[in-house]
Amino acid sequence: MADERLSQLSIVIYDGHYDKIHYALAMASSAAAIDTSVTLFFTMDACRALMKSGWRDLPVSQGSGNGGTMDDDFAAQKIATFDELLSACIEFGVTIMVCEMGLKARGLDAGDLRDDIPVTSGGLVTFLSNASASGSVVFI
């Protein structure tokens, strides 16, 4: 029987809420752990998650608090934190792209991105060229 696993997972992270970005990181690191090729494409408000100023001030989609508060709650519950998931993505070789248009549209600069994250710059054409016909594109 042929291997029917997903060959490529391409995730567009558009939403700038901490919990949605956290889940995208969880999905990406899990897929990479089972040898699926993964690309994370950060655009618009999600670009803020990769800025040097940090992700802890990102809003959450429901309830009160911010990304830092929710992340601390996750750590207390033994749920992988934002930085743990991001590190796992990097270790598993997930391609992390930041949309040039998304940065520009939000008044951000690529020079303000974290230095510890290997970022591939590009735009929609680069992202779509990287996607596979036998893969899936997920929009968050």
Sine and cosine of phi, psi and omega as CSV:
sin_phi,cos_phi,sin_psi,cos_psi,sin_omega,cos_omega
0.00,0.00,0.69,-0.72,-0.02,-1.00
-0.93,0.36,0.51,-0.86,0.07,-1.00
-0.94,0.33,0.87,-0.49,-0.09,-1.00
-0.97,-0.23,0.22,0.98,0.00,-1.00
-0.93,0.38,0.41,-0.91,0.09,-1.00
-0.89,0.45,0.77,-0.64,-0.03,-1.00
-1.00,0.02,-0.48,0.88,-0.05,-1.00
-0.55,-0.84,0.72,-0.69,0.12,-0.99
-0.87,-0.49,0.86,-0.50,0.01,-1.00
-0.90,-0.43,0.88,-0.48,-0.08,-1.00
-0.91,-0.41,0.87,-0.50,0.12,-0.99
-1.00,0.00,0.88,-0.48,0.03,-1.00
-0.95,-0.30,0.98,-0.21,-0.08,-1.00
-0.98,-0.21,-0.62,0.79,-0.08,-1.00
-0.96,0.27,0.66,-0.76,-0.06,-1.00
-0.99,-0.15,0.30,0.95,0.04,-1.00
-1.00,0.08,0.69,-0.72,-0.04,-1.00
-0.79,0.62,-0.77,0.64,-0.11,-0.99
-0.90,0.43,-0.54,0.84,0.02,-1.00
-0.96,0.27,-0.62,0.78,0.05,-1.00
-0.93,0.37,-0.65,0.76,0.05,-1.00
-0.84,0.55,-0.70,0.71,-0.02,-1.00
-0.92,0.39,-0.60,0.80,0.06,-1.00
-0.88,0.48,-0.66,0.75,0.05,-1.00
-0.90,0.43,-0.63,0.77,0.04,-1.00
-0.90,0.44,-0.69,0.72,0.02,-1.00
-0.90,0.44,-0.70,0.72,-0.03,-1.00
-0.90,0.43,-0.73,0.68,-0.04,-1.00
-0.92,0.39,-0.57,0.82,0.04,-1.00
-0.92,0.40,-0.70,0.71,0.02,-1.00
-0.90,0.44,-0.68,0.73,0.01,-1.00
-0.90,0.43,-0.55,0.84,0.00,-1.00
-0.90,0.43,-0.41,0.91,0.04,-1.00
-0.97,-0.25,0.45,0.89,0.10,-0.99
0.91,0.41,0.52,0.85,0.15,-0.99
-1.00,-0.06,0.72,-0.70,0.06,-1.00
-0.95,0.32,0.75,-0.66,-0.09,-1.00
-0.77,-0.64,0.66,-0.75,0.16,-0.99
-0.82,-0.57,0.79,-0.62,0.14,-0.99
-0.98,-0.21,0.81,-0.59,-0.03,-1.00
-0.89,-0.46,0.99,-0.17,0.00,-1.00
-0.99,0.10,0.77,-0.63,0.04,-1.00
-0.59,-0.81,0.24,-0.97,0.01,-1.00
0.73,0.68,-0.74,-0.67,-0.11,-0.99
-0.90,0.44,-0.40,0.92,0.02,-1.00
-0.91,0.41,-0.38,0.92,0.03,-1.00
-0.84,0.54,-0.51,0.86,-0.03,-1.00
-0.87,0.49,-0.41,0.91,-0.01,-1.00
-0.92,0.40,-0.36,0.93,-0.05,-1.00
-0.96,-0.27,0.15,0.99,-0.03,-1.00
-0.99,0.17,0.46,-0.89,0.04,-1.00
-0.85,0.53,-0.51,0.86,-0.02,-1.00
-0.93,0.37,-0.22,0.98,0.17,-0.99
0.99,-0.14,0.27,-0.96,-0.05,-1.00
-0.98,-0.19,-0.15,0.99,-0.12,-0.99
-0.90,0.44,-0.39,0.92,0.01,-1.00
-1.00,-0.02,0.01,1.00,0.02,-1.00
-0.88,0.48,0.59,-0.81,0.05,-1.00
-0.95,0.32,0.29,-0.96,0.13,-0.99
-0.96,-0.27,0.43,-0.90,-0.12,-0.99
-0.98,0.22,-0.44,0.90,0.02,-1.00
-0.65,-0.76,0.56,-0.83,0.02,-1.00
1.00,0.08,-0.31,-0.95,-0.03,-1.00
-0.90,-0.44,0.08,-1.00,0.00,-1.00
0.99,-0.11,-0.27,-0.96,0.00,-1.00
-0.62,-0.79,-0.08,-1.00,-0.03,-1.00
-0.85,0.53,-0.63,0.78,0.00,-1.00
-0.90,0.44,-0.68,0.73,0.02,-1.00
-0.90,0.44,-0.73,0.69,-0.01,-1.00
-0.91,0.42,-0.62,0.78,0.01,-1.00
-0.90,0.43,-0.66,0.75,0.05,-1.00
-0.89,0.46,-0.64,0.77,0.05,-1.00
-0.89,0.45,-0.67,0.74,0.03,-1.00
-0.87,0.48,-0.71,0.71,-0.01,-1.00
-0.87,0.50,-0.66,0.75,0.01,-1.00
-0.90,0.43,-0.47,0.88,0.01,-1.00
-1.00,-0.04,0.10,0.99,-0.04,-1.00
0.90,0.44,0.55,0.83,0.12,-0.99
-0.99,-0.13,0.67,-0.75,-0.02,-1.00
-0.81,0.58,0.70,-0.71,-0.01,-1.00
-1.00,0.09,0.15,-0.99,0.01,-1.00
-0.82,0.57,-0.80,0.60,-0.05,-1.00
-0.92,0.39,-0.56,0.83,0.06,-1.00
-0.90,0.43,-0.69,0.72,0.01,-1.00
-0.93,0.38,-0.67,0.74,0.03,-1.00
-0.88,0.47,-0.68,0.73,0.04,-1.00
-0.89,0.46,-0.65,0.76,0.03,-1.00
-0.89,0.45,-0.67,0.74,0.04,-1.00
-0.86,0.51,-0.70,0.71,0.00,-1.00
-0.90,0.44,-0.72,0.69,-0.01,-1.00
-0.89,0.46,-0.58,0.81,0.00,-1.00
-0.99,0.13,-0.02,1.00,0.06,-1.00
0.99,0.15,0.40,0.92,0.07,-1.00
-0.90,0.44,0.71,-0.70,0.08,-1.00
-0.98,0.20,0.83,-0.56,0.01,-1.00
-0.93,-0.36,0.91,-0.41,-0.01,-1.00
-0.93,-0.37,0.55,-0.83,0.10,-1.00
-0.85,-0.53,0.81,-0.58,-0.06,-1.00
-0.94,0.33,0.84,-0.54,0.01,-1.00
-0.88,0.48,-0.66,0.75,0.01,-1.00
-0.91,0.43,-0.66,0.75,0.01,-1.00
-0.88,0.48,-0.67,0.74,0.05,-1.00
-0.88,0.48,-0.77,0.64,-0.04,-1.00
-0.89,0.47,-0.67,0.74,-0.02,-1.00
-0.90,0.44,-0.47,0.89,-0.01,-1.00
-0.98,-0.19,0.15,0.99,0.04,-1.00
0.93,0.36,0.49,0.87,-0.01,-1.00
-0.97,-0.26,0.28,-0.96,-0.04,-1.00
-0.80,-0.60,0.66,-0.75,0.01,-1.00
-0.85,0.53,-0.45,0.89,0.04,-1.00
-0.92,0.38,-0.26,0.97,0.01,-1.00
-1.00,-0.04,0.04,1.00,0.03,-1.00
-0.97,0.26,0.47,-0.88,0.02,-1.00
-0.86,0.52,0.65,-0.76,0.00,-1.00
-0.98,0.22,-0.33,0.94,-0.07,-1.00
-1.00,0.02,0.09,1.00,-0.01,-1.00
-0.91,-0.42,0.85,-0.52,0.04,-1.00
-0.97,0.25,0.98,-0.17,-0.09,-1.00
-0.99,-0.17,0.74,-0.68,0.14,-0.99
-0.99,-0.12,0.86,-0.51,0.02,-1.00
-0.99,0.13,0.38,-0.92,0.00,-1.00
0.26,-0.96,-0.14,-0.99,0.00,-1.00
-0.70,-0.72,-0.32,-0.95,-0.05,-1.00
-0.87,0.48,-0.63,0.78,0.00,-1.00
-0.89,0.45,-0.70,0.71,0.03,-1.00
-0.88,0.47,-0.72,0.69,0.00,-1.00
-0.88,0.48,-0.76,0.65,-0.04,-1.00
-0.92,0.38,-0.53,0.85,0.06,-1.00
-0.92,0.39,-0.47,0.88,-0.01,-1.00
-0.99,0.14,-0.40,0.92,-0.02,-1.00
-0.93,0.37,0.48,-0.88,-0.07,-1.00
-0.95,-0.31,0.56,-0.83,0.05,-1.00
-0.90,0.44,-0.44,0.90,0.02,-1.00
-0.98,-0.17,0.27,0.96,0.00,-1.00
-0.93,-0.36,-0.18,-0.98,0.01,-1.00
-0.76,-0.64,0.55,-0.84,0.12,-0.99
-0.92,-0.39,0.81,-0.58,0.00,-1.00
-0.90,-0.43,0.69,-0.73,-0.01,-1.00
-0.92,-0.39,0.85,-0.53,0.00,-1.00
-0.85,-0.52,0.00,0.00,0.00,0.00
